């Protein structure tokens, strides 16, 4: 019987359990469980319901078994930067506050005003872009608000680290996600103890950094009994973008990668970090990758914008337009001559009370066409993202000196034909779109390699083109 493996891929709005197998060298995926996720308000903060997430992870394991699967290995990936603290009894301290919470507003300015830490030095040490919700800022904000919590803390775990611990009882700080904290030394890949101390954080709560591909051990006995099988929990690239980039079937070393989901993460793979002043000014980040690669990329607001447009339109209309309807409406608006491009990186789009109102306001302030119809809103979002992608490709070329030959899009956004073509046109590069299940697939690829289904990452990537439909878009 063919062995199978299970990817648990959790995003900001939902999570999935996807079983993967390798049959005659080809990868096959089966979704066995899906659940909702989202931020809730607790104790005055926007938080993740971490207990519900843990329960959904376990429920999905049971669902896999009920459908006839007993995975040999399990891997978990989630978003970055958010964390859980445990006390000396391994009890969770407080809530798991989400990155869209307002507690980090002004932290960078406060650190610079007091002379404690400038962003220029912070970037030179860690290579991580400025985002107001970076873990370093979150921990500093928490220490200012509730220093007792940090004094009680004995273990720092990022969200996938915590969920791994729930399953198997082993604690580890996985490299790709730990790199997003802005607390790792960019060159050594280890915690920057001097930086942690300068921020007034306890150094001993951080565990030794562990690499993807390591085993954490088997399921706890009570978990195995509840779900109906035992399995080995494997550290994958637990930052979802780190997993997604593994699934990019790049044809050469001059490929730009784009993981297109709630966030758009666009960049390249490098052998060494780039921490120059120019790189800092461009706000590109050097996040950890599989096999100690560096994912040199930029965070772009991404499909978060159109997801919120769709949600608000659903509230107005009584039902949500399909993604296909949004694309068709955007094409109609373009044919009618409407045009409006906003800066997708504007902080106004991070957590607006109304995405529709914010799009109208920002477009109006820039003197462009103000969107009013569904198609005009969709067109504004899609064309704005394509324009941001083009700016990012130009920055990557300037900072690396590489002439890029293609853009490889993975994730849910790779199914959007209009956005793919707009990206090819704006960037003047050939676009390869797919696979859509990039993150779960990258998660599984580490498990496949761990289990000797493939001998190397190169072999696994080569198998992607034989296993999935990859579409091409020529620039017009």
N, C-alpha and C positions, 0 to 999 in steps of 0.2 A: 504493500500500500504506500502511495506517495505521501511523504511527510508534509506537514503544513505548518505555517507560522502565522502569527497574529500581530498586526499593527493596530495600536490604539492611537488615533490621531485626533487631538482635541484642539479646536479653535475657539475664538472668542464667542461664537454664536452657536456652535454645535460640535459634537464629537462623533466619530465613527469607529467601529471595530471592523477591520478588513482582513480576511484570511488570504494569505498568499501561498501559492505553490509554484514549483518549477516542473514543467512537463516537457520532455524532449528539448530542453534548453530554453523554452519559452515561459514567460511569467504569466500566471493567471491569478486574477483577483476576484474575491467574492465578498461583498458587504454583508455582514451578518447582524449588525446592530447599529442604531443611530439614536442619539439623544440630544436634547437641547442644553444650551449653556448660555449664560449671560450674567451681567453684573446686577447686584442687588444692593440696596442701601442698608447699611448696618453701622450703628454707633457713629453716625455722621459721615461715613465714608462709603464709596462705591467699592464693593467687595465681590469676590468669587465665592459661591457656595461650595467650598472645598469638600465638605462632607457629602453633598449631593454628587459632586464630581467623582469622588472615590466610590460611592455606591453605584454610579452608572458604569464605572470601569468594571466593577465586579459583576454587575448584571449582564454586561456585554459578554463577559467570559462564559457565564452560564448559558446565554443565548447561543453562543458559538457551539457549545457542546450539545445543546438541544437540537441544533441543525446538523449534527453528525460530525463535527470537527473537534479534534483534541490536539491543539497546536503543541508542537515540541518546544517552541520559544515564543516569548511575548516581548514587545518593545513599545514604549510610550514616548510620544512627542507632544509638545504643546507650544504655545506662544512663549515669548521670552520675558525677562526682567522681573516678573513677580515671584514672591517667595513666601515661605512659611517658617516660623521659628518654633523650636521645641525646647522645653525646659529639661531639667535634670532627670525627670521621670518620663521623658518622651511624650509629654502632654503638649498639645499645641497652645501657643501663647497668642491670644487675641484672634483677629480675623485675618484672612488672606486678602489684603487690600489690592485692588486692581489698578492697572497703569493709567486708566483714564480718570482716576481720582484727582482732586485738585490740591492734595497736600504738598505736592512738589513745586507748585507755582512759586517762582521767585527764589528757589534754593540756589541756583547757579549765581544769581546776582548777589545773594547774601554771602556766599562763600568768597566771591571775588571782592566784595566791599570790605570784608573783614581781613582780606589778605591771606585767608586760610588755604585757598586753592583756586588758581586761575584755570579757565578752560584750556588755555594754551598748554599749560603744564600737564593737566589731566589727560589731554589728547596725546601729548608726546609720550606719556607713560603707558597708556592703555590702548591707544589707537581707536577708541570708540567715539562715535559721533555724539554730538549734543542732542539729546532728547530730554525734555523736562521730566520724563518718567523713568530715566535710567535708574537701575537698582541702587547705585551709589547715592543718588539724590533721595530715593525712597527711604533708604536706611537712615540717612542723615535727618530727613524730615521726621521719621519715627522717633529718632533719638531726642529730637527737640520737643516733640509732643509727649512722648511717654518713655523716658529714659529707663524707667524701671523694667519695662519689657525686655530691653536689650541687656540689662544687668542680669535678668533671670535666664536669658537665652543660653543654651548650651550647643544647639545645632542650628545651622542655616541650611535650608533645603529649598531649591527652586521648585516650581509646581510639579514638573515631571519627576524630580527627585523624590518629592513627598509621596506621589502616587506609587512610585516603585517601592518605596519603603512600606507603604500600606500593604502591597501585594506580597513582598518577600521578606521584609524585616531588615533589609540591608540599606545602609545609608551611604550615599555617594553624591558628590557634586560633579556632574557630567560636564565635559569641557566646552562643547559648542554653546550650551546655554549659559554656563558660568562666564564665558567670554563676553556676554552681553551686559554683565553687571557694571562694566567700567571700573572693575576692581582687580582685573588680572593684568599682569605685566605682558604687554603685547609681544615681546620677544621671547620670553621664557615660557609663557603659557601657564605660569603659576600665579597664585595670589600675590599682590603687591602689598607686603606687610607694612611698609612705611606709609603708603597711601591710606590703608585701612586705619592705621594708628592716627594719622593726621586728622582723619574725619571723626575720630573719637569712637570708633566702632571696635567691638571686641574681636581680636584676631582669632581666638581659639574656637569660635563658632563655625569657622569655615573648614571644610574637610579637604583632604588631599584631592587634587583634580584628577578625575578618572576619564579615560578615553573611550569613545564609542567602540563597541566590539568586545567589551569586557562582560563577563557573566557576573550577575549579582546573586545567583543562587536560585533555588526553586521556590515555588509558592509556599506561603505559610500553610501549615497542615489544615487549619480551619478554613482558609480560603479554598484550598484544593477540594476539601470535602463539600463546600458550598457550591462550587461551580462544576464539579463532576470530573475533574481531571487535574493532573499535575503538569507543570511546564517550567522551563528555565527562563527567568527574567534576564533579558540582555540589554545592556546599555546601547541604545541607538544614538544617532545624532538627535538629541532630545529637543533642541530648538527646531521648530517646524521648518524654518527656512533652511537650516542645515540639512535636514532630511530632503526637502524639496530639491535642493541643488544637486544632491546625489543622483536624482532621477533625470537630470538634463542630458539628453543624448547628443552632446556637442560633437560636431564632426571634426573640429580642430581646436587648437589652443587660442584661437582668435575669436572665440564666441563670447557674446554677452549673455548672461543668464537673467531671466526675469521670472520670479515666483509671483504669480498673480492671484491674489486672494483678497481678504479684507485689507491687508497691506500689500502694496507692491514693493518687492525687494529686488532691486536691479543692480547688477554688478558683474564681477569676474572672479575667477580663482587665481590667487597669487601664491607663490612659494614663500614670500616674506611680507611682513606688514609694511605699509607706507604711512609714516607718521609725520610727514613734513608739514610746514606751515600752510602750504598751498592745499594740502589734503584736508587739514583742519578747517581752513576757510571754506572749502567746498562741502564740508560736513559729511564726508564719506567715512564709512566705518570699516574696521578690520575685525570681523567676527571669526571665531574659530570654526574650522571645518573638519570633516573626516580626514584622518591620517595627517593631522596638523597642517592641513591647507588653511589658507586665509581667504575668507569670503569678503572681498573688497566691494562694498556696496553702499547703496543709498536707500533709506526708507522713504517711500512715497505713499501718500495717504491711501491710494488704492481703491478697491471696490467698496470700501466702507462708505464712500460718498454715494454710490448708486444704490447700495443696500438701504441706506437711510432714505433716499429719494423714494425707493419702492415701498418702504414701510409707511411713509407719510401719504403716498398716493393711495395705498390700501385703506388707510384711515379715512381718507376723503371719499373714496369710491365704494367702500364696503368690501372690496376684494383686491388682492394684490395683482398687478399686471405680471404676466409671465416675463421671464428674461428675454424670450424671443420677441414679445410685444414691445419691450423697451428698445431693443435693437432696431426693429422695424420702424418704430416711431422716430428714432434718432435719424435713420436714413431718410425718412420723409421730411423731417425738419431741415436736413442738409440740402435736400433737393429743392426745398422751398426758399433756400438762400439764407437761412438763419446761421449765424456764427457768433460764438462767444467762447473765449478761452480764459480761464482764471488760473491762478497759481495754486495747484493742488497741494502745495506744501504750506499754504497759509494756515496758521494755528487756529483760525476761526472755524476750520472744518474738523478739528479734532474731536470735539464733543458738543456740537451746537444743539440748542433747544429745538431748532428747526433747520434741517439741511436745505429745504426749499427756500426759506426766507434768507438764509445765509448766502446761498448761491445768487439769489436776486440782488442782495445788497452788495456783495463783492463785485459782481459783474457790472452793476450800475455805477459803483464808485470808480471803476476802471474805464468808464465811458463806452462800454461795449453793449451789444444787444442783451437785454434783460430777459431771461427765460420765463415763460409763463405756462406753456403746454408740457405735457409729459415728454414729447419728443424733444423739445428744446432743452429741458432739464437733462435728459439722457445724453443728448448731443454735447452739451456743455461739459458734462463729466467725462465722457469718452475722449473728446478732443483735448481737454485739459490734461488728462493722463498721458495721451500720446505726445503732447508738447513737452511734458515733464520728462518723459522717457528720452526724447531727443536731446534735451539739455543734459541729461545724465550721461548719455553716450558720449557727447562732446567733452564733458568733464573727465570721463574715464580715459579718453584718448589723450587729453592734455596731461593728465597726471601719470599715465603709464607709458605713453609714447607708442602704444600698440594701435595698429590700424585694424579695427574689428570688421569681421566679414559677415556676421549674422547675429540675430537675436533669437534666443531659444526660450520660449515661454512654456512654463508648466503650471499646473494648478487649475482651479476652476475657471479662472479668467481666460485660459487658453481656448475655451469653447466659444468665446465671443468673437465671431468673424469680423464684425465691424471694427472692434477695437484692435484686432490683430492687423487688419489692413491699414487702419489709421496709423498704427505704430510703424509698420513698414514704410509708409509714405513719409511720416514725419522724420524718421531716422535715416531714410535712404538705404536701408539694409534689408536683406532677405530675412524673413521671419519664419521660424519653424515653431509650430504650435502643437503642444501635447508632450507627454500624456497629461490628462486632466487630473488624475490621481497622483500628482507628483509627490506630495508630502508622504502619504501612506506608502507609496512605492519606495521612496528613499529609505523610510523606516524599515521596510521589509528587506531592502537590499543588504543592509548591515546584518540582518538576521540570516539571509541567504549565505552571505560570505562566512559568517560565524559557523554556520552548519555545513559548510563546504559544498553548497549547491553551486556556487561559482567560486573560482579560484582567486578573483581579484575584483576591485572596483571597475577596472577597465573592461573585464569580461562581462560584468553585470550590465554596465552601460551599453556595451555593444549589443546585448540581448534586447534592449528596450525597443529598438527600431523594428525588430522582428516580432515583438509582442504587442505593440500598440500602434494605432493609427496616428501618424505625425503629418499634419497639414503644412503646406508651404504657401507663403504670401510674398509675391514680388512687389517691390516698391513701384509706384506708378509715377 
